[in-house]
């Protein structure tokens, strides 16, 4: 039951952080509205929260955006703490999450290999 609560809290934090980014309430110029919050992992004692952020922007821009979010973490925490009714609000740390981009690139590579295989099969079928 406790794990379910942590997951629900993580989902709620993800939604609130995303709203702050999209509505441009985070005033840091490094933070782009194209940043996506993938997930938030909250520790069992509610002391820490790891926020995983990704985007299809170039890696350098995502990295600087995450740095901007880390510098605005205090503002983000206080803005969300006013909305949520929890006893202790977790200290948020933002990380770059490359899993989505890597997955997209993997699918592209698989599609390319499939196309090459189809082309090779059609060439061998035409010579027979």
N, C-alpha and C positions, 0 to 999 in steps of 0.2 A: 504494500500500500504506500509506503514511504517513497519508493522509487517512482511510482505513478505521480505523486505530488511534485517531485523534483522535475519530472518531465513536463508536467502541466505548467509549472512556474517558468521553466525554460522556454516553452512555447509562448507564454504570455510576454516574457521579456523580449523574445525575438520580434513579436508583433509591435511592441511599443518602441523598440529601438528602430525598427524599420519605418514606423510612422514619423519618428523624429528626423530621420535621414531624408525621407521623401518630401516632407513639408519644409525642409531646409531650416529647421529650428537649430540645428548644429551649425554655428556660424563660421566654423573653420573652413577656409577656402580650399584646403586639401581634400575635404570630404565631398565626394561627388554623389549626386542622386542616383547614379548608376551602380552604386555599391549594393550588394544583396547580402542580408544576414541569413546564413544557411541554418545555423542552429546555435543554441546556447546550452552549455553544460553547466549545471549548478551543483556545487559540492553538497554533501549531505548535511553539513552544519550551516549552510547558507552563508558562508563567509566569502566564497569566491565563485565567480561565474566566468567561464571561458566563452567568448563570443567569436564564432567563426564567420568570416566575411569573404565574399568572392565577387567577381565581376568578369565580364568579357572585355574589359578595358585592358590595355597593356599592363604587364606585370609591375612595371615601375609605378604606374598611376595607382594601382591597387595597393601597393606597399605604402605609398605616401598617404593614401586615403586611410589606411589602417593606423598609420602614425597619427594622423589628425584625429581619428576616433579615440585613440589612446590618450591624447592630450585633452580631449573634451570629455573624458570618462566621468569626471566629477560632475559636470553639468548634466550628462545623460543620467547618471545615477540619481541625482537630486530631482530631476524632472519626472522620472518614473516612480521614485519613492513617494512622491506626492499623490500619485494615482493609485498605487497598490497598497493594500493593507497587510503588510507582513512585518513581523517583529524586528527582523534584522535584514537589511538589504545587502546583497552580495557586492563585493568589490569586483567590478567588471574589467576584464583584460581582453583586448581584441587581437585576433590572429588572422593571418591570410589563410584561406582555405582554397587549395588548388584542385581539389577532387573533382569539382564540376567541370572545370576546364580540361583536366586530364581525361575525364570520361568522354567529353565531346570530341577531343582529338583522337581517342581510341576508336570511337565509332566511325570517324572519318577515315582512319587507316583501314579498318575492316571493310568499309564500303569500297575503298580503292582496291584492296586486294581481291574482293569479290568481282569487281569490274575487270581487273586484269585476268582473273581466272576465266571469266566468261568470254573475254576476247580471245584468250588462248584456246579455249574449247571450240569457239566458232572458227578459228583459223585451221585447227586440226580436222574439224568436220568438213571444211571446204576442200581440203586436199585429198580426202579419201574418195 
